[in-house]
Amino acid sequence: MTGMDDLIHALEAEHVRDVPEFRPGDVVRFYEKVSEGARERLQPFEGVVLKLSGSGTRTMVTVRKVAAGVGVERTVPVHSPRIERFEVVKRNTVTKSRPYWLRRVSRIHKIE
């Protein structure tokens, strides 16, 4: 099985790209390619990182923002070809990196 594992890691290494280091509690902005008819545009989504899961090319991030008084959460693959880039807007120090706790903390959701 070691030969198959090496093959999988070699294939995954082609699709992994450089992403800035971020942790739960940080405010990040990512740009997603959205196709509208015949054209494509970049749509930003800025919010607080609730959790990171997975490893390698299967890394997923859950980001939460409050839009018009309603909480919106998106879980996206970090290395997806539809995600153009990630930016770290603000680094926050949190005492717990638990999604249920971060949702309740109101001071973190204020994006400046």
RODO-2510 file (C-alpha; in nm, 4 decimals, decimal comma):
residues 112
     n   res          X          Y          Z
     1     m     0,0000     0,0000     0,0000
     2     t     0,2942     0,2340     0,0364
     3     g     0,3283     0,2694    -0,3412
     4     m    -0,0366     0,3740    -0,3706
     5     d     0,0030     0,6246    -0,0869
     6     d     0,3027     0,7804    -0,2621
     7     l     0,1016     0,8089    -0,5825
     8     i    -0,1879     0,9780    -0,4040
     9     h     0,0442     1,2249    -0,2278
    10     a     0,2172     1,3055    -0,5575
    11     l    -0,1157     1,3770    -0,7277
    12     e    -0,2378     1,5888    -0,4360
    13     a     0,0848     1,7913    -0,4279
    14     e     0,0045     1,9305    -0,7740
    15     h    -0,3198     2,0882    -0,6492
    16     v    -0,2032     2,2261    -0,3137
    17     r    -0,1339     2,5987    -0,3301
    18     d     0,0113     2,8514    -0,0909
    19     v    -0,2472     2,9838     0,1516
    20     p    -0,1658     3,2229     0,4377
    21     e    -0,1623     3,0734     0,7862
    22     f    -0,4874     3,1332     0,9766
    23     r    -0,6600     2,9877     1,2814
    24     p    -1,0090     2,9870     1,4333
    25     g    -1,0993     3,3376     1,5461
    26     d    -0,9134     3,5148     1,2642
    27     v    -1,1031     3,7345     1,0190
    28     v    -1,0359     3,6204     0,6623
    29     r    -1,1541     3,7235     0,3178
    30     f    -1,1678     3,4832     0,0263
    31     y    -1,2605     3,5502    -0,3344
    32     e    -1,4744     3,2936    -0,5150
    33     k    -1,5194     3,2777    -0,8912
    34     v    -1,8885     3,3178    -0,9755
    35     s    -2,0079     3,2629    -1,3311
    36     e    -2,2990     3,4755    -1,4476
    37     g    -2,3968     3,3760    -1,7959
    38     a    -2,0934     3,4020    -2,0207
    39     r    -1,8723     3,5998    -1,7816
    40     e    -1,7005     3,5331    -1,4516
    41     r    -1,6415     3,7661    -1,1617
    42     l    -1,4833     3,7432    -0,8169
    43     q    -1,7154     3,7605    -0,5187
    44     p    -1,5543     3,8330    -0,1802
    45     f    -1,6725     3,6725     0,1441
    46     e    -1,5300     3,8119     0,4681
    47     g    -1,5899     3,6666     0,8112
    48     v    -1,4581     3,4896     1,1187
    49     v    -1,3000     3,1452     1,0876
    50     l    -1,5005     2,9039     1,3011
    51     k    -1,3160     2,5831     1,2245
    52     l    -1,0592     2,4137     1,0031
    53     s    -1,0952     2,0478     0,9149
    54     g    -0,9218     1,7929     0,6971
    55     s    -0,5666     1,7883     0,5664
    56     g    -0,3845     1,8118     0,2376
    57     t    -0,6090     1,8931    -0,0570
    58     r    -0,9173     1,8113     0,1503
    59     t    -0,8736     2,1021     0,3929
    60     m    -1,2064     2,2741     0,4616
    61     v    -1,2684     2,6037     0,6386
    62     t    -1,5947     2,7305     0,7903
    63     v    -1,6322     3,1100     0,7827
    64     r    -1,9143     3,3061     0,9474
    65     k    -2,0282     3,6637     0,8900
    66     v    -2,3300     3,8666     0,9916
    67     a    -2,5094     4,0186     0,6912
    68     a    -2,8139     4,2408     0,7505
    69     g    -2,8496     4,1033     1,1037
    70     v    -2,8522     3,7414     0,9887
    71     g    -2,5616     3,5030     1,0496
    72     v    -2,4288     3,3409     0,7318
    73     e    -2,1851     3,0477     0,7386
    74     r    -1,9962     2,9023     0,4419
    75     t    -1,7853     2,5889     0,4424
    76     v    -1,5454     2,5879     0,1473
    77     p    -1,2482     2,3750     0,0407
    78     v    -0,9290     2,5771     0,0792
    79     h    -0,7596     2,4348    -0,2317
    80     s    -1,0631     2,4502    -0,4614
    81     p    -1,0015     2,5881    -0,8120
    82     r    -1,3111     2,8105    -0,7656
    83     i    -1,1422     2,9959    -0,4782
    84     e    -0,9081     3,2583    -0,6219
    85     r    -0,7241     3,3628    -0,3043
    86     f    -0,7387     3,3935     0,0748
    87     e    -0,6433     3,7060     0,2715
    88     v    -0,6056     3,7372     0,6480
    89     v    -0,7729     4,0667     0,7415
    90     k    -0,7277     4,0530     1,1182
    91     r    -0,5747     3,8114     1,3640
    92     n    -0,7729     3,7514     1,6815
    93     t    -0,6682     3,5661     1,9929
    94     v    -0,9502     3,3489     2,1204
    95     t    -0,9619     3,1476     2,4397
    96     k    -1,1557     2,8603     2,2830
    97     s    -1,1564     2,7420     1,9244
    98     r    -1,4993     2,5841     1,9435
    99     p    -1,7560     2,6770     1,6738
   100     y    -2,0480     2,6851     1,9188
   101     w    -1,8558     2,9275     2,1412
   102     l    -1,7344     3,1511     1,8562
   103     r    -2,0907     3,1897     1,7269
   104     r    -2,1996     3,3382     2,0596
   105     v    -1,9124     3,5821     2,1003
   106     s    -2,0395     3,9082     1,9563
   107     r    -1,7188     4,1145     1,9720
   108     i    -1,5420     3,8938     1,7180
   109     h    -1,8131     3,9392     1,4542
   110     k    -1,7580     4,3132     1,4312
   111     i    -1,5587     4,3443     1,1108
   112     e    -1,3620     4,6674     1,0949
***
